[in-house]
Amino acid sequence: MKKQINILWTGGLDSTYRVLELSTQDVTIQPYYLASVNPDTEREIQAIHELTEIILRRPEAKCELHPVKVVYADSIAPDEAITSAWEKLHRASHLGSQYEFIARFAAQNNLVLELGIEKDPHESTIWRCLELNGGAIVKEDYVMANCESEDMRLMFSNMRFPLPLFEMTKQDEIAKYKEWHAEEVLSKIWFCYHPVNGKPCGLCDPCKTYIEVGLGSMIPRKRLILYWLRKNFAEVFQSLRNVKHWVRDLRKKTR
Ligand SMILES: [Zn+2]
């Protein structure tokens, strides 16, 4: 029997990277999409369906890639101990609310879930949470939380963060997509929080990140112009503010 890997798939760059990497191996992949109240849920699910078809069509594909199982967060039973552990970790490290229902879902279904997390020590709440709570341990091809404390055990004992993705930046990932000739996959990934007419908005945080790492071609031209104007005007306003402060300081000194 093939090894089965359960993976959280959002249709974004990181989780798709991991599905693509596993697709060349003789394994069974069962993707899960955990849906919270999110304006882009439908668009993400659509992206996952499209990506599944593209990945399975690739000549390199050896895996069995099952259709994604969509689970709505409000259908997951409560678990006071996990929620309380998340609240404590969230207070200290701003751990994202999605990890609370991912932990409940994994525990209640006795699942070990892979989460595609990339190297982002400054922005990632997972990185911060691990850093503040005993760090991580490497086991085979995975990074796992050091679950010595009960809160960390409740939150992370069913989650795995695959290597080498955990140590890669978005730029590293994009280079790999290209090395694997997976441009078609890259063109179908989804990342925007606030799509406009079904297209990336160009202004939300993930859109900005994708533009800055060189994936702006996935965003409509009009939205790119809007991004550019906001970015450049922000700089102009900042420069004017700096000049104003400089003049004020100069006046103080010359009095
Ligand atoms: Zn956006």
Boltz pocket constraint, residues with backbone or C-beta under 6 A from the ligand:
constraints:
  - pocket:
      binder: B
      contacts: [[A, 191], [A, 192], [A, 193], [A, 194], [A, 195], [A, 200], [A, 201], [A, 202], [A, 203], [A, 204], [A, 205], [A, 206], [A, 207]]
      max_distance: 6.0
